[in-house]
Amino acid sequence: KPLEAYGACLVVKSDGRAWVTRDKSECTSFRFDPRCWPEDHVELVPPLDIPEYPAGLMPSGCEDSPSNWKDSEDDTCQDYTSNEWCTIFGDYGGGWKESWGVFSDFSSADGNIATSVCCGCGGGTCSDWPPDWKDSHGFTCEKYAALGWCATGGYGHAWKQSWGSFADWTGPDGLDAEAACCACGKKA
């Protein structure tokens, strides 16, 4: 299935960074997103002929956690993604055989499964990305969290409605706090 089947699109930055997103504000009906042009553009999956899971594409700022994880068969996160056993959305990939059962049948000794520990399978640990992100006023992800401006999944208790939305404070890289900062809801 194409990424469109998951309600997603591939976001490609002019510097070559790319990620898959379900964020409807980033997925538009335009081949090139006029809000971001010329620095960035959003490419929808149907016009792009890419597989269900673009090989090597990982969520920005995500780390497999633990990094040395292996399932009960000694398969690693790299094995899961390179063999397309899972998708970035935590679903079964095209390489997964139904006869194998479910991910939990292969949990590690500590009970973890690929979809909780592997970035390529929708798990992992979130890291702010880019690490030096600043909004249009020079505030960092750390400031947003420390000042209570954001909370996981959106605005924090100290964000003033009169300031507008995070999008009004988008940084020079085209990312707002929700897209760049784990504390503000960025997905791993």
N, C-alpha and C positions, 0 to 999 in steps of 0.2 A: 504494500500500500504506500502511496506517496504521503509526504508529511501533511499535505492538505487534509487527508483523511483524519488526522489528529487535530485539525483546526490550527495548524501551525504554518509558519513561513520561515524562510532563511533570511536573516538580516546580514548584509555584507557591508562592512565599513570600507572607506577608500584606502585605508592603510593595510587592508587584507584580513583584518580580524573579522570573524563571522560567528554567528550563533543562531541556533534555532529558538524560536519563541512562540508562545501562544498569546502573547500580549496583543490584544486587538488594536491597540493604538499604534503598534509597529507594523501590523499586517493590514495593508490597505488594498484597495482594488486597483491601485496604480502600479505599474511596473517600477517606476521610480517615485519615491515618496517626495512630494514637493516641499514638505516641511523640512527635509534634511538636505535636499539638493543644494550645492553640488558635492558637499563633503561626504555624505552618506547616501545610500539608496537601499530600498527594501525590494527584494526580489521574491515574488510569490513562487511557490513550488511548482504548480502546473506548467508555467512557461520554462522552468528549469528541468532538465531531464536528469534528476538525481535519484539515487536509490532511497529506500525507506529510511536508512540511517547513513548519512554521509560519512564515509570512512574518515577517521581521524578528527572529526568535528566534535569538540567537547565544549561544554558550557564554560564561558570565560570565568575565571576566578573560582573554579571548583577543584577540589583535591579529593582523590580517593581516600577514604578514611575507614579503617586503617590502610595505609599505603601498601602494605605487604599482605593484604587479605587473600586468602585462598578458600575456595569452597570445599566440600567434602571429597571432591574428586581431584583436588589440587589445581583447579582452574582459577586463574586470576582475573581481575577486572579487564586487563588487556585481552585475555582470551574471550571474555564475554562480548566485548565490543568488536574485536577483529573478526570473530566468527558470526557476528550479527545475531547473537542469541538473545539480545535485549535491545530496546530502543532508548533513546534519551528521555523518553516520557515514562519509563518504568514498565513498558509493555514487553511482550515477547516479540523478538525480532524474526526476520525471515529465516534465519539459520536454526531456530529452535524447533526441535522435533516434538510434536504433541505427545508422542509415545514416552518421552522423558519425564512427563509429569509437570510439576510446577516448580518454581524457583526454590520454594522452601524445602523441597525434597533434597536440595543440594546445599543446605545451610552449613556454614562453617561450625567448628567445634563450639564457638561462643554463641551460636545461634543467628549470626548475621547472614543476610542474603545479598546477592548482587544489587538488587534495587535499593538497598539501604546504604551500601558502602561505595558503589562505583558511579562515578560521574556519568559515564557513558550509558548507564542504566537508570538514570534519574535520581541517583543517590549522591553520596559524597558529602563533603563539608564545604559550605559556602565561604568564599573569600571576597572581600570588596574588590571590584575590578572596574576600571584600572586601579591599582593600589594607590596612586597619587591623585585620585579623582577629587575635583573641587567644583562646586556649583558656580554660577555666574557672579556670585558675591565673594568667592574665595573660601567658602565653608567646606570642610571635608566630611567624609562619612562618620568619622569619630566625633565630630562636633554635633552632627545631626542626632547621633545616639546619646551623647552625653547631655545635650540640652533638652532632650525629650521631644525633639521635633518630629521624630518618626518612631514607629513601632512596627514589629513584624507585620507585614501586610498593609502598611500605609502610614497615615499621619499619627503623630504622637500627641500627648496631652498638651504640650507646650506650643504646638504649631498654631499660629494665628490665622484665622480664616481670611483676614484682610491681606495676608501675604499672597493669596492666590493658591495655585497648585504647585506641586513639585515641578511640573513641566514649565512653569513660569521662571524657574530658577535653574533651568538646564545649563549644564557646564559647556565649555567650548568644544568638548568632544561630542556633543549631541546627546549626552546621557543625563537623566535626572537622578535624584537620590534613590527612587524606587528601582531604577534599572542598574545602578552602580553599587548600592550599599545593602549588605546583608541585613542590617538592623532595620532597614526600611522596606523589606519585603523582597529584595532581590533573590531570585531562585538560584540554588547552587549551580 
